[in-house]
């Protein structure tokens, strides 16, 4: 019973983990230029989405699927080969190959998941950069998360007193300062 519950929980986690997707369009904010109509902004958006897709090469979801498929295929081949070799040693190469292929498929897919999503997010980053560049050249606004540092108004220091110098002492003119009080 406990094994069955663990298997069901594992399958549910794997299915829900497969629901994580990357955006199918830009994941950055762009605002229309002041005075630009919404229709003009929409036409800029459509043109820039197409241009960004050309610059990125492939949609992020396709890049992820290609990496996952290649990882699954490699894992299946390696698992089948190892399973057949182990099965041949025990006298049943066919069953060993089938078991090895199944476990290789799961292992290869699991091993390829991280690199596949990393590839997808890299493609998405290239897409977003190209999209923002295009929208900016069409006069739209790109809000930034960082603000320019604010400069505080600095009061200039007061002028040095007469006779002050950073080098050798300069004699004070007579009568510049009253004499010090007697002790």
Number of C-alpha atoms within 10 A of each C-alpha: 6 7 8 9 10 11 12 12 12 11 12 12 11 12 11 9 10 10 8 9 13 16 13 10 16 20 14 13 11 18 14 20 16 9 6 12 10 11 9 10 18 12 11 18 21 11 13 22 21 13 15 25 21 13 15 19 12 15 19 27 19 13 20 23 15 14 21 22 17 15 23 23 17 19 25 25 18 19 25 25 19 19 25 23 18 17 19 15 11 10 12 14 19 15 16 23 25 18 19 25 26 18 18 26 23 16 17 24 22 15 15 19 19 14 14 24 21 15 18 24 19 15 23 26 17 16 29 21 16 21 26 22 15 19 22 18 9 15 15 20 16 16 11 9 6 6 7 7 6 6 6 6 6 6 6 6 6 6 7 8 7 12 11 13 10 6 6 7 9 11 9 11 9 8 7 9 9 7 8 6 5 4 3
